[in-house]
Amino acid sequence: MLEKDLYPAVEDFLKHRKNCLAEYVGTELSLKSGKKLMRADVFGVSNEAEKAIYLCEGKNTQP
């Protein structure tokens, strides 16, 4: 199983368990601040009064 095969399950988790807005759930988000660069494989923005941004990076443990 490839890492990307897990993305749909993570997206579903963010939408249904973490109450993220469907239009703000996706893959391959890159954020840069100065010289720092962060890449999230899957991301989501919550639909709660206190907004939360979820950034998920997957790791493939299979050789």
BADRENDREN-598631 format. One record per atom (N, C-alpha, C): residue number from 1; residue in one letter; atom name; x, y negated, z negated. Coordinates in nm, 4 decimals, decimal comma. Example, Ala and Ser with C-alpha at 12.3 -4.5 7.8 and 13.67 -1.06 7.14 Angstrom:
<rs>
+-----+--------+-------+----------+----------+----------+
: num : residu : atome :        u :        v :        w :
+-----+--------+-------+----------+----------+----------+
:   1 :      a :     N :   1,3190 :   0,5690 :  -0,7800 :
:   1 :      a :    CA :   1,2300 :   0,4500 :  -0,7800 :
:   1 :      a :     C :   1,3200 :   0,3300 :  -0,7800 :
:   2 :      s :     N :   1,2850 :   0,2250 :  -0,7080 :
:   2 :      s :    CA :   1,3670 :   0,1060 :  -0,7140 :
:   2 :      s :     C :   1,2900 :  -0,0030 :  -0,7870 :
+-----+--------+-------+----------+----------+----------+
</rs>
This chain:
<rs>
+-----+--------+-------+----------+----------+----------+
: num : residu : atome :        u :        v :        w :
+-----+--------+-------+----------+----------+----------+
:   1 :      m :     N :   0,0848 :   0,1178 :   0,0000 :
:   1 :      m :    CA :   0,0000 :   0,0000 :   0,0000 :
:   1 :      m :     C :   0,0896 :  -0,1245 :   0,0000 :
:   2 :      l :     N :   0,0591 :  -0,2174 :   0,0853 :
:   2 :      l :    CA :   0,1333 :  -0,3426 :   0,0925 :
:   2 :      l :     C :   0,0741 :  -0,4446 :  -0,0045 :
:   3 :      e :     N :   0,1589 :  -0,5385 :  -0,0436 :
:   3 :      e :    CA :   0,1149 :  -0,6442 :  -0,1347 :
:   3 :      e :     C :  -0,0083 :  -0,7166 :  -0,0805 :
:   4 :      k :     N :  -0,0069 :  -0,7470 :   0,0495 :
:   4 :      k :    CA :  -0,1193 :  -0,8209 :   0,1086 :
:   4 :      k :     C :  -0,2499 :  -0,7420 :   0,1043 :
:   5 :      d :     N :  -0,2417 :  -0,6104 :   0,0904 :
:   5 :      d :    CA :  -0,3628 :  -0,5293 :   0,0798 :
:   5 :      d :     C :  -0,4390 :  -0,5585 :  -0,0491 :
:   6 :      l :     N :  -0,3705 :  -0,6148 :  -0,1487 :
:   6 :      l :    CA :  -0,4338 :  -0,6470 :  -0,2766 :
:   6 :      l :     C :  -0,5003 :  -0,7842 :  -0,2776 :
:   7 :      y :     N :  -0,4698 :  -0,8689 :  -0,1809 :
:   7 :      y :    CA :  -0,5215 :  -1,0057 :  -0,1798 :
:   7 :      y :     C :  -0,6740 :  -1,0122 :  -0,1878 :
:   8 :      p :     N :  -0,7490 :  -0,9321 :  -0,1107 :
:   8 :      p :    CA :  -0,8955 :  -0,9399 :  -0,1194 :
:   8 :      p :     C :  -0,9479 :  -0,9105 :  -0,2606 :
:   9 :      a :     N :  -0,8867 :  -0,8169 :  -0,3308 :
:   9 :      a :    CA :  -0,9299 :  -0,7848 :  -0,4676 :
:   9 :      a :     C :  -0,9017 :  -0,9017 :  -0,5616 :
:  10 :      v :     N :  -0,7878 :  -0,9672 :  -0,5447 :
:  10 :      v :    CA :  -0,7539 :  -1,0827 :  -0,6287 :
:  10 :      v :     C :  -0,8480 :  -1,1994 :  -0,5971 :
:  11 :      e :     N :  -0,8755 :  -1,2221 :  -0,4700 :
:  11 :      e :    CA :  -0,9686 :  -1,3281 :  -0,4319 :
:  11 :      e :     C :  -1,1068 :  -1,3025 :  -0,4914 :
:  12 :      d :     N :  -1,1532 :  -1,1787 :  -0,4858 :
:  12 :      d :    CA :  -1,2827 :  -1,1426 :  -0,5432 :
:  12 :      d :     C :  -1,2833 :  -1,1667 :  -0,6943 :
:  13 :      f :     N :  -1,1746 :  -1,1302 :  -0,7626 :
:  13 :      f :    CA :  -1,1618 :  -1,1528 :  -0,9064 :
:  13 :      f :     C :  -1,1710 :  -1,3014 :  -0,9392 :
:  14 :      l :     N :  -1,1008 :  -1,3849 :  -0,8626 :
:  14 :      l :    CA :  -1,1034 :  -1,5283 :  -0,8881 :
:  14 :      l :     C :  -1,2426 :  -1,5870 :  -0,8669 :
:  15 :      k :     N :  -1,3120 :  -1,5421 :  -0,7639 :
:  15 :      k :    CA :  -1,4454 :  -1,5947 :  -0,7345 :
:  15 :      k :     C :  -1,5487 :  -1,5511 :  -0,8374 :
:  16 :      h :     N :  -1,5474 :  -1,4233 :  -0,8746 :
:  16 :      h :    CA :  -1,6549 :  -1,3693 :  -0,9584 :
:  16 :      h :     C :  -1,6245 :  -1,3648 :  -1,1071 :
:  17 :      r :     N :  -1,5000 :  -1,3475 :  -1,1457 :
:  17 :      r :    CA :  -1,4658 :  -1,3388 :  -1,2879 :
:  17 :      r :     C :  -1,4133 :  -1,4704 :  -1,3444 :
:  18 :      k :     N :  -1,3492 :  -1,5497 :  -1,2587 :
:  18 :      k :    CA :  -1,2924 :  -1,6771 :  -1,3045 :
:  18 :      k :     C :  -1,3717 :  -1,7974 :  -1,2552 :
:  19 :      n :     N :  -1,4844 :  -1,7725 :  -1,1878 :
:  19 :      n :    CA :  -1,5757 :  -1,8768 :  -1,1421 :
:  19 :      n :     C :  -1,5072 :  -1,9810 :  -1,0541 :
:  20 :      c :     N :  -1,4225 :  -1,9346 :  -0,9633 :
:  20 :      c :    CA :  -1,3568 :  -2,0254 :  -0,8695 :
:  20 :      c :     C :  -1,4477 :  -2,0524 :  -0,7504 :
:  21 :      l :     N :  -1,4394 :  -2,1725 :  -0,6993 :
:  21 :      l :    CA :  -1,5170 :  -2,2093 :  -0,5814 :
:  21 :      l :     C :  -1,4659 :  -2,1322 :  -0,4604 :
:  22 :      a :     N :  -1,5560 :  -2,0673 :  -0,3883 :
:  22 :      a :    CA :  -1,5172 :  -1,9832 :  -0,2746 :
:  22 :      a :     C :  -1,4341 :  -2,0603 :  -0,1725 :
:  23 :      e :     N :  -1,4691 :  -2,1882 :  -0,1485 :
:  23 :      e :    CA :  -1,3953 :  -2,2658 :  -0,0490 :
:  23 :      e :     C :  -1,2565 :  -2,3069 :  -0,0977 :
:  24 :      y :     N :  -1,2290 :  -2,2865 :  -0,2270 :
:  24 :      y :    CA :  -1,0969 :  -2,3177 :  -0,2828 :
:  24 :      y :     C :  -1,0254 :  -2,1928 :  -0,3324 :
:  25 :      v :     N :  -1,0528 :  -2,0803 :  -0,2696 :
:  25 :      v :    CA :  -0,9803 :  -1,9565 :  -0,2947 :
:  25 :      v :     C :  -0,9162 :  -1,9162 :  -0,1627 :
:  26 :      g :     N :  -0,7883 :  -1,8878 :  -0,1656 :
:  26 :      g :    CA :  -0,7212 :  -1,8521 :  -0,0416 :
:  26 :      g :     C :  -0,5847 :  -1,7917 :  -0,0666 :
:  27 :      t :     N :  -0,5061 :  -1,7806 :   0,0389 :
:  27 :      t :    CA :  -0,3740 :  -1,7186 :   0,0301 :
:  27 :      t :     C :  -0,2675 :  -1,8125 :   0,0825 :
:  28 :      e :     N :  -0,1439 :  -1,7831 :   0,0431 :
:  28 :      e :    CA :  -0,0250 :  -1,8518 :   0,0940 :
:  28 :      e :     C :  -0,0285 :  -2,0031 :   0,0712 :
:  29 :      l :     N :  -0,0229 :  -2,0437 :  -0,0542 :
:  29 :      l :    CA :  -0,0186 :  -2,1846 :  -0,0893 :
:  29 :      l :     C :   0,1239 :  -2,2215 :  -0,1291 :
:  30 :      s :     N :   0,1783 :  -2,3274 :  -0,0694 :
:  30 :      s :    CA :   0,3112 :  -2,3753 :  -0,1038 :
:  30 :      s :     C :   0,2984 :  -2,5129 :  -0,1686 :
:  31 :      l :     N :   0,3670 :  -2,5294 :  -0,2808 :
:  31 :      l :    CA :   0,3672 :  -2,6562 :  -0,3526 :
:  31 :      l :     C :   0,5115 :  -2,7027 :  -0,3662 :
:  32 :      k :     N :   0,5353 :  -2,8318 :  -0,3411 :
:  32 :      k :    CA :   0,6710 :  -2,8841 :  -0,3523 :
:  32 :      k :     C :   0,6688 :  -3,0153 :  -0,4307 :
:  33 :      s :     N :   0,7604 :  -3,0258 :  -0,5261 :
:  33 :      s :    CA :   0,7774 :  -3,1475 :  -0,6038 :
:  33 :      s :     C :   0,9264 :  -3,1744 :  -0,6133 :
:  34 :      g :     N :   0,9724 :  -3,2752 :  -0,5427 :
:  34 :      g :    CA :   1,1151 :  -3,3022 :  -0,5390 :
:  34 :      g :     C :   1,1883 :  -3,1855 :  -0,4745 :
:  35 :      k :     N :   1,2838 :  -3,1274 :  -0,5477 :
:  35 :      k :    CA :   1,3591 :  -3,0132 :  -0,4960 :
:  35 :      k :     C :   1,2966 :  -2,8798 :  -0,5350 :
:  36 :      k :     N :   1,1914 :  -2,8828 :  -0,6169 :
:  36 :      k :    CA :   1,1285 :  -2,7593 :  -0,6623 :
:  36 :      k :     C :   1,0215 :  -2,7151 :  -0,5634 :
:  37 :      l :     N :   1,0254 :  -2,5887 :  -0,5286 :
:  37 :      l :    CA :   0,9272 :  -2,5306 :  -0,4377 :
:  37 :      l :     C :   0,8673 :  -2,4074 :  -0,5033 :
:  38 :      m :     N :   0,7349 :  -2,3987 :  -0,5038 :
:  38 :      m :    CA :   0,6657 :  -2,2833 :  -0,5595 :
:  38 :      m :     C :   0,5679 :  -2,2319 :  -0,4555 :
:  39 :      r :     N :   0,5632 :  -2,1012 :  -0,4413 :
:  39 :      r :    CA :   0,4710 :  -2,0412 :  -0,3461 :
:  39 :      r :     C :   0,3800 :  -1,9453 :  -0,4217 :
:  40 :      a :     N :   0,2502 :  -1,9592 :  -0,3998 :
:  40 :      a :    CA :   0,1526 :  -1,8680 :  -0,4583 :
:  40 :      a :     C :   0,0969 :  -1,7808 :  -0,3479 :
:  41 :      d :     N :   0,0913 :  -1,6509 :  -0,3730 :
:  41 :      d :    CA :   0,0336 :  -1,5596 :  -0,2742 :
:  41 :      d :     C :  -0,1173 :  -1,5790 :  -0,2645 :
:  42 :      v :     N :  -0,1825 :  -1,5938 :  -0,3797 :
:  42 :      v :    CA :  -0,3275 :  -1,6151 :  -0,3834 :
:  42 :      v :     C :  -0,3535 :  -1,7262 :  -0,4839 :
:  43 :      f :     N :  -0,4470 :  -1,8161 :  -0,4514 :
:  43 :      f :    CA :  -0,4784 :  -1,9255 :  -0,5420 :
:  43 :      f :     C :  -0,6287 :  -1,9449 :  -0,5524 :
:  44 :      g :     N :  -0,6711 :  -2,0119 :  -0,6590 :
:  44 :      g :    CA :  -0,8113 :  -2,0450 :  -0,6771 :
:  44 :      g :     C :  -0,8254 :  -2,1655 :  -0,7674 :
:  45 :      v :     N :  -0,9325 :  -2,2441 :  -0,7477 :
:  45 :      v :    CA :  -0,9638 :  -2,3592 :  -0,8313 :
:  45 :      v :     C :  -1,0976 :  -2,3313 :  -0,8971 :
:  46 :      s :     N :  -1,1014 :  -2,3405 :  -1,0305 :
:  46 :      s :    CA :  -1,2230 :  -2,3056 :  -1,1040 :
:  46 :      s :     C :  -1,3338 :  -2,4080 :  -1,0824 :
:  47 :      n :     N :  -1,4532 :  -2,3682 :  -1,1151 :
:  47 :      n :    CA :  -1,5717 :  -2,4516 :  -1,1013 :
:  47 :      n :     C :  -1,6236 :  -2,4916 :  -1,2394 :
:  48 :      e :     N :  -1,5371 :  -2,4946 :  -1,3386 :
:  48 :      e :    CA :  -1,5748 :  -2,5291 :  -1,4754 :
:  48 :      e :     C :  -1,5593 :  -2,6795 :  -1,4981 :
:  49 :      a :     N :  -1,6118 :  -2,7285 :  -1,6115 :
:  49 :      a :    CA :  -1,5966 :  -2,8701 :  -1,6458 :
:  49 :      a :     C :  -1,4485 :  -2,9062 :  -1,6563 :
:  50 :      e :     N :  -1,3712 :  -2,8196 :  -1,7212 :
:  50 :      e :    CA :  -1,2261 :  -2,8366 :  -1,7270 :
:  50 :      e :     C :  -1,1672 :  -2,7549 :  -1,6118 :
:  51 :      k :     N :  -1,1256 :  -2,8219 :  -1,5074 :
:  51 :      k :    CA :  -1,0737 :  -2,7527 :  -1,3891 :
:  51 :      k :     C :  -0,9452 :  -2,6774 :  -1,4216 :
:  52 :      a :     N :  -0,9321 :  -2,5590 :  -1,3663 :
:  52 :      a :    CA :  -0,8103 :  -2,4798 :  -1,3785 :
:  52 :      a :     C :  -0,7699 :  -2,4337 :  -1,2400 :
:  53 :      i :     N :  -0,6413 :  -2,4324 :  -1,2146 :
:  53 :      i :    CA :  -0,5880 :  -2,3817 :  -1,0890 :
:  53 :      i :     C :  -0,5157 :  -2,2519 :  -1,1199 :
:  54 :      y :     N :  -0,5562 :  -2,1452 :  -1,0534 :
:  54 :      y :    CA :  -0,4948 :  -2,0143 :  -1,0719 :
:  54 :      y :     C :  -0,3999 :  -1,9880 :  -0,9560 :
:  55 :      l :     N :  -0,2765 :  -1,9555 :  -0,9884 :
:  55 :      l :    CA :  -0,1754 :  -1,9236 :  -0,8883 :
:  55 :      l :     C :  -0,1269 :  -1,7826 :  -0,9169 :
:  56 :      c :     N :  -0,1419 :  -1,6930 :  -0,8212 :
:  56 :      c :    CA :  -0,1062 :  -1,5531 :  -0,8409 :
:  56 :      c :     C :   0,0027 :  -1,5126 :  -0,7416 :
:  57 :      e :     N :   0,1063 :  -1,4549 :  -0,7944 :
:  57 :      e :    CA :   0,2122 :  -1,4017 :  -0,7088 :
:  57 :      e :     C :   0,2160 :  -1,2515 :  -0,7282 :
:  58 :      g :     N :   0,2027 :  -1,1794 :  -0,6209 :
:  58 :      g :    CA :   0,2036 :  -1,0340 :  -0,6296 :
:  58 :      g :     C :   0,3422 :  -0,9778 :  -0,6106 :
:  59 :      k :     N :   0,3649 :  -0,8646 :  -0,6693 :
:  59 :      k :    CA :   0,4912 :  -0,7922 :  -0,6518 :
:  59 :      k :     C :   0,4601 :  -0,6499 :  -0,6089 :
:  60 :      n :     N :   0,5309 :  -0,6040 :  -0,5095 :
:  60 :      n :    CA :   0,5145 :  -0,4677 :  -0,4633 :
:  60 :      n :     C :   0,6150 :  -0,3811 :  -0,5409 :
:  61 :      t :     N :   0,5646 :  -0,2862 :  -0,6209 :
:  61 :      t :    CA :   0,6525 :  -0,2031 :  -0,7004 :
:  61 :      t :     C :   0,6956 :  -0,0761 :  -0,6271 :
:  62 :      q :     N :   0,6398 :  -0,0539 :  -0,5104 :
:  62 :      q :    CA :   0,6766 :   0,0632 :  -0,4301 :
:  62 :      q :     C :   0,8051 :   0,0322 :  -0,3531 :
:  63 :      p :     N :   0,8995 :   0,1263 :  -0,3437 :
:  63 :      p :    CA :   1,0223 :   0,1021 :  -0,2649 :
:  63 :      p :     C :   0,9936 :   0,0971 :  -0,1163 :
+-----+--------+-------+----------+----------+----------+
</rs>
